[in-house]
Amino acid sequence: MKKQIKTIVAALFALGLVCYTVFSLSALSAPVRADFPSEAAFAAAEQAFAAEQAAVHAHLTIGALAAAALAFALEAAPVAVTATCLPIYFSLTGILSFEQAFSGFSNSTVILFTGMFVLGAAMFQTGLAQRIGLLVVRLFAGSEKKLTLGIMLLTAGMSAFLSNTGTVAVLLPVCIGIADSQGWSRAKLLFPMAILSSAGGMCTLIGTPPNLTVNAVLTAYGYEGLSFFEYAWFGVPATLLAILYFALFGRRIIPERVHHDARVSPAHEIVHSTKKQWIAGGILLLVIMFMALDCIPLALVAAIGALAAVIFGCIDEKQAYQAIDWSTIFLFAGALSLANAMASTGAGSILANLCIRALGGNPSPYVLFSVLFWACGVLTQFMSNTASAALLCPIGLEIASSLGVSPMAVVLALGFSASAAYCTPIATPPNTLICGPGSLKFLDFVKVGGPLFLLTYLIALALIPLRWPFALA
């Protein structure tokens, strides 16, 4: 019933937007030359019409932003469906041309996404990810604290280059089996693993979708994107903070709930080819090396790596298609369409000016940084972190531009905040995955993840402006 109510609310809002769109566009009337006595009068009328049309398009874009944000927050429809409505809406209304509206699907970042999805899946299909996981578990076996440290280091390292969800899915049965056999609380192993999958993803361009979204929005606005490992300036300290947090304090507040279900063992162990594991690992290392060198476009490197994984049999064609997270692809492409509309119509400037007035007219960059970090941080606990970053990044860029400060620190505040999805079981798929097996409740995530999010904000406030100063170069 709750789902139906959310869907009805979002549908009514969307219907209202459609009605307002029809009314606003039908009220526009282009000037006709025959109605004016001179060319000068006609030119003035055309100029006035263009200004009126631009204002209408800006208001409609803000309406589309609000409708999308509501649909994302309520989960009234799959995120891919909501995101795909955006380029269709902008194209039909003439706010963007068809090519501009759907340009997100041909963006190089989509190729980068796709290639890394396939390459990451090859690591899991060949059993290499599982093999690495078991090796680390053996190295850190002996005590619960020691194993937790090993699991956190492994999860962070894998999540920097592979799917966060895939990493947790692979390690989940291993951790459950060890916890049950030793009589340990599952949550003590699973909670740090899920959180470190998000923190570790902050370390590289491909580690988490918000990082790629930030890069794409920056380039869409004409700014230079960040290099592959440049995110590590904050990602590594944030990851070390999470590890220290659980090692020194966080583990104590994770609930001591012993899971009473019988231990579940796999029906049979799949035998993987060691040769293919070596090949998959070699391909991944080469891809990372060339991405770090930045001598070839990242999307091209990812495409070559994915193709090599298929050619060498690390993953077959069908598995490669299934490995692509199409929801993320469509969400990303729809978000870029929104960013284009925000920039071209001036809607971003309107919202930026409203935010600046709400913050006192001339807020300190640190105040702006804090407000955006917390706004995005709260949103991302209840909706897709990619969606929250995509919705707020254009606004952050416009605010930074209006205040005459460098946009880099402002936008990265949004990207890293979106990745720090620690506080609810619905914030990320890894959080959701551990919720049932760990017997965790909603408030458990708030109690454990809340302090860590606050600490992450504090080091972000200290470190990000040092690496990416607010002052324009």
QUIBELMO-V885558 format. One record per pair of residues at least 12 apart in sequence whose ideal C-beta (glycine too) atoms are under 7 Angstrom apart, sorted by the first residue. I is the first residue (numbers start at 1). GAP is how many residues later the second one is. If there is no record, write none. Layout:
I|GAP ; I|GAP
//
This chain:
6|68 ; 6|69 ; 6|70 ; 7|69 ; 9|65 ; 10|60 ; 10|61 ; 10|64 ; 10|66 ; 13|54 ; 13|57 ; 14|53 ; 17|46 ; 17|47 ; 17|50 ; 20|43 ; 21|39 ; 21|72 ; 24|32 ; 24|36 ; 25|31 ; 25|68 ; 28|24 ; 28|25 ; 28|28 ; 30|19 ; 31|14 ; 31|15 ; 31|18 ; 54|291 ; 54|292 ; 57|38 ; 57|288 ; 58|287 ; 58|288 ; 58|289 ; 58|292 ; 60|33 ; 60|35 ; 61|34 ; 61|280 ; 61|281 ; 61|284 ; 61|286 ; 62|285 ; 62|288 ; 62|289 ; 64|22 ; 64|25 ; 64|274 ; 65|273 ; 65|326 ; 68|14 ; 68|18 ; 68|270 ; 68|323 ; 69|322 ; 72|311 ; 72|312 ; 72|315 ; 73|309 ; 73|310 ; 78|249 ; 79|248 ; 79|252 ; 79|305 ; 79|308 ; 80|246 ; 80|247 ; 80|250 ; 80|251 ; 83|247 ; 83|248 ; 83|250 ; 83|251 ; 83|252 ; 84|246 ; 84|250 ; 86|248 ; 86|251 ; 86|252 ; 87|14 ; 87|15 ; 87|17 ; 87|247 ; 87|250 ; 90|247 ; 90|251 ; 95|246 ; 95|250 ; 96|241 ; 96|244 ; 96|245 ; 96|248 ; 100|240 ; 101|236 ; 103|233 ; 103|237 ; 104|228 ; 104|229 ; 104|230 ; 104|232 ; 104|233 ; 105|228 ; 107|109 ; 107|229 ; 108|189 ; 108|191 ; 109|103 ; 109|106 ; 109|107 ; 109|223 ; 110|219 ; 110|222 ; 110|223 ; 111|188 ; 111|191 ; 111|192 ; 112|94 ; 112|100 ; 112|186 ; 112|187 ; 112|190 ; 113|99 ; 113|215 ; 113|216 ; 113|219 ; 114|210 ; 114|215 ; 115|187 ; 115|188 ; 115|190 ; 115|191 ; 116|90 ; 116|186 ; 117|206 ; 117|207 ; 117|208 ; 118|188 ; 118|191 ; 118|197 ; 118|202 ; 118|205 ; 118|206 ; 119|164 ; 119|165 ; 119|168 ; 119|183 ; 119|186 ; 119|187 ; 119|190 ; 120|42 ; 120|43 ; 120|46 ; 121|194 ; 121|198 ; 121|199 ; 121|202 ; 122|158 ; 122|187 ; 122|192 ; 122|193 ; 123|39 ; 123|157 ; 123|161 ; 124|42 ; 124|46 ; 125|189 ; 125|190 ; 125|194 ; 126|146 ; 126|147 ; 126|150 ; 126|151 ; 126|154 ; 126|188 ; 127|143 ; 127|145 ; 127|150 ; 128|149 ; 128|152 ; 128|153 ; 129|29 ; 129|33 ; 129|41 ; 130|40 ; 131|146 ; 133|21 ; 133|37 ; 133|38 ; 133|41 ; 134|40 ; 136|14 ; 136|18 ; 137|13 ; 137|37 ; 137|41 ; 144|40 ; 144|44 ; 147|31 ; 147|42 ; 148|40 ; 148|41 ; 148|44 ; 148|98 ; 148|103 ; 149|98 ; 151|20 ; 151|24 ; 151|38 ; 151|41 ; 151|42 ; 152|40 ; 152|41 ; 152|44 ; 152|91 ; 152|94 ; 155|12 ; 155|16 ; 155|38 ; 155|41 ; 155|42 ; 155|45 ; 156|40 ; 156|43 ; 156|44 ; 156|83 ; 157|43 ; 159|38 ; 159|41 ; 159|42 ; 159|48 ; 160|40 ; 160|41 ; 160|43 ; 160|44 ; 160|47 ; 161|43 ; 161|45 ; 161|46 ; 161|123 ; 161|127 ; 164|33 ; 164|34 ; 164|37 ; 164|44 ; 164|264 ; 164|266 ; 165|264 ; 165|265 ; 167|30 ; 168|25 ; 168|26 ; 168|29 ; 168|262 ; 168|265 ; 169|264 ; 171|22 ; 172|261 ; 172|265 ; 175|14 ; 175|15 ; 175|18 ; 176|261 ; 177|86 ; 180|83 ; 181|82 ; 185|71 ; 185|72 ; 185|73 ; 186|73 ; 186|251 ; 186|252 ; 187|67 ; 187|68 ; 187|70 ; 187|251 ; 187|252 ; 187|253 ; 188|63 ; 188|66 ; 190|244 ; 190|247 ; 190|248 ; 191|63 ; 191|243 ; 191|247 ; 191|257 ; 192|54 ; 194|236 ; 194|237 ; 194|240 ; 195|47 ; 195|227 ; 195|254 ; 195|257 ; 196|43 ; 196|46 ; 196|47 ; 197|233 ; 198|221 ; 198|222 ; 198|223 ; 198|224 ; 198|230 ; 198|232 ; 199|39 ; 199|40 ; 199|43 ; 200|39 ; 201|218 ; 202|29 ; 202|32 ; 202|33 ; 202|36 ; 202|37 ; 202|214 ; 202|217 ; 203|28 ; 203|29 ; 203|32 ; 203|33 ; 203|36 ; 204|24 ; 204|25 ; 204|27 ; 204|28 ; 205|21 ; 205|23 ; 205|26 ; 205|93 ; 208|211 ; 209|119 ; 209|176 ; 209|177 ; 210|175 ; 210|176 ; 210|179 ; 210|205 ; 210|208 ; 210|209 ; 211|20 ; 211|204 ; 213|119 ; 213|122 ; 213|173 ; 213|176 ; 213|177 ; 213|180 ; 213|202 ; 214|175 ; 214|179 ; 214|197 ; 214|198 ; 214|201 ; 216|120 ; 217|122 ; 217|176 ; 217|177 ; 217|180 ; 217|194 ; 218|193 ; 220|116 ; 220|119 ; 220|120 ; 220|123 ; 221|122 ; 221|176 ; 223|184 ; 227|67 ; 228|63 ; 228|64 ; 228|66 ; 228|70 ; 229|63 ; 233|234 ; 234|182 ; 234|226 ; 234|229 ; 234|230 ; 237|222 ; 237|226 ; 238|218 ; 238|221 ; 241|214 ; 241|215 ; 241|218 ; 242|210 ; 245|207 ; 245|210 ; 250|198 ; 250|202 ; 253|194 ; 253|195 ; 254|194 ; 255|189 ; 257|182 ; 259|178 ; 259|180 ; 276|37 ; 276|38 ; 279|33 ; 279|35 ; 280|29 ; 280|34 ; 283|22 ; 283|25 ; 283|26 ; 287|14 ; 287|15 ; 287|18 ; 306|14 ; 328|58 ; 331|53 ; 331|55 ; 331|56 ; 332|54 ; 335|55 ; 338|52 ; 339|55 ; 342|52 ; 343|51 ; 348|46 ; 348|47 ; 348|49 ; 348|50 ; 349|49 ; 349|53 ; 351|44 ; 351|47 ; 352|43 ; 352|46 ; 352|47 ; 352|50 ; 353|49 ; 355|40 ; 355|44 ; 356|43 ; 356|46 ; 356|47 ; 359|12 ; 365|40 ; 365|105 ; 366|95 ; 368|31 ; 368|42 ; 369|40 ; 369|41 ; 369|44 ; 369|92 ; 370|91 ; 372|20 ; 372|24 ; 372|38 ; 372|41 ; 372|42 ; 373|40 ; 373|44 ; 373|84 ; 373|87 ; 375|17 ; 376|12 ; 376|13 ; 376|16 ; 376|38 ; 376|41 ; 376|42 ; 377|40 ; 377|43 ; 377|76 ; 380|37 ; 380|38 ; 380|41 ; 380|47 ; 381|40 ; 381|42 ; 381|43 ; 381|46 ; 382|42 ; 382|44 ; 385|33 ; 385|34 ; 385|36 ; 385|43 ; 388|30 ; 389|25 ; 389|26 ; 389|29 ; 392|22 ; 393|18 ; 393|21 ; 396|14 ; 396|15 ; 396|18 ; 397|14 ; 404|68 ; 405|65 ; 405|67 ; 406|62 ; 406|63 ; 406|64 ; 406|65 ; 406|66 ; 408|60 ; 409|55 ; 409|56 ; 409|59 ; 409|61 ; 412|52 ; 412|56 ; 413|47 ; 413|51 ; 416|44 ; 420|33 ; 420|36 ; 422|27 ; 422|30 ; 422|31 ; 423|22 ; 423|23 ; 423|26 ; 423|27 ; 423|30 ; 424|18 ; 424|21 ; 425|15 ; 425|17 ; 425|20 ; 431|14
//
